[in-house]
Amino acid sequence: MYDDDPIKDDEDSENTERKSKEQLEAEKRAILQQRIQPLEIDGFNESKLQEKAKELHKEIYRLEAEKYDLEKRFKEQMYDVSPR
C-alpha cells in the first residue's frame, strides 16, 4: 500500500551501489586493456632485452615521478580546503 518501505529502499540502494561498483570494475578493466601494451619480447637477444628493460625502467621512473607530483598537489589542495 505504501511505497515508503525503508527495508525495500535499503535493498534498492544496495543493488544500485553494487551495480555501480560492478560497472566501475568493468570500465576499469576495459581502460587497462586499452592502456597496457603486450610486452612482445619473443626472439629478443640479450642486448635487445637489456634495451627493453632500460626503456621500461625509464617509463616506470617517469610514472612514479608523475604520481609523486599528483599526490603532493592533492595534499596541498586538501590542506587549502581544510578548516584551520
CYANA upper distance limits for C-alpha pairs under 8 A (distance plus 0.5 A):
  4 ASP  CA      9 ASP  CA      8.07
  5 ASP  CA      9 ASP  CA      6.76
  6 PRO  CA     10 ASP  CA      6.66
  7 ILE  CA     11 GLU  CA      6.82
  8 LYS  CA     12 ASP  CA      6.61
  9 ASP  CA     13 SER  CA      6.63
 10 ASP  CA     14 GLU  CA      6.62
 11 GLU  CA     15 ASN  CA      6.66
 12 ASP  CA     16 THR  CA      6.62
 13 SER  CA     17 GLU  CA      6.45
 14 GLU  CA     18 ARG  CA      6.43
 15 ASN  CA     19 LYS  CA      6.51
 16 THR  CA     20 SER  CA      6.62
 17 GLU  CA     21 LYS  CA      6.69
 18 ARG  CA     22 GLU  CA      6.63
 19 LYS  CA     23 GLN  CA      6.45
 20 SER  CA     24 LEU  CA      6.45
 21 LYS  CA     25 GLU  CA      6.67
 22 GLU  CA     26 ALA  CA      6.73
 23 GLN  CA     27 GLU  CA      6.62
 24 LEU  CA     28 LYS  CA      6.50
 25 GLU  CA     29 ARG  CA      6.66
 26 ALA  CA     30 ALA  CA      6.73
 27 GLU  CA     31 ILE  CA      6.67
 28 LYS  CA     32 LEU  CA      6.64
 29 ARG  CA     33 GLN  CA      6.62
 30 ALA  CA     34 GLN  CA      6.89
 31 ILE  CA     35 ARG  CA      6.74
 32 LEU  CA     36 ILE  CA      6.26
 33 GLN  CA     37 GLN  CA      8.35
 41 ILE  CA     49 LEU  CA      7.84
 44 PHE  CA     48 LYS  CA      6.05
 44 PHE  CA     49 LEU  CA      6.44
 45 ASN  CA     49 LEU  CA      6.69
 46 GLU  CA     50 GLN  CA      6.69
 47 SER  CA     51 GLU  CA      6.68
 48 LYS  CA     52 LYS  CA      6.58
 49 LEU  CA     53 ALA  CA      6.58
 50 GLN  CA     54 LYS  CA      6.72
 51 GLU  CA     55 GLU  CA      6.79
 52 LYS  CA     56 LEU  CA      6.68
 53 ALA  CA     57 HIS  CA      6.54
 54 LYS  CA     58 LYS  CA      6.59
 55 GLU  CA     59 GLU  CA      6.78
 56 LEU  CA     60 ILE  CA      6.64
 57 HIS  CA     61 TYR  CA      6.61
 58 LYS  CA     62 ARG  CA      6.77
 59 GLU  CA     63 LEU  CA      6.67
 60 ILE  CA     64 GLU  CA      6.55
 61 TYR  CA     65 ALA  CA      6.69
 62 ARG  CA     66 GLU  CA      6.72
 63 LEU  CA     67 LYS  CA      6.56
 64 GLU  CA     68 TYR  CA      6.61
 65 ALA  CA     69 ASP  CA      6.75
 66 GLU  CA     70 LEU  CA      6.70
 67 LYS  CA     71 GLU  CA      6.61
 68 TYR  CA     72 LYS  CA      6.60
 69 ASP  CA     73 ARG  CA      6.64
 70 LEU  CA     74 PHE  CA      6.57
 71 GLU  CA     75 LYS  CA      6.71
 72 LYS  CA     76 GLU  CA      6.76
 73 ARG  CA     77 GLN  CA      6.65
 74 PHE  CA     78 MET  CA      6.63
 75 LYS  CA     79 TYR  CA      6.66
 76 GLU  CA     80 ASP  CA      6.72
 77 GLN  CA     81 VAL  CA      6.68
 78 MET  CA     82 SER  CA      6.54
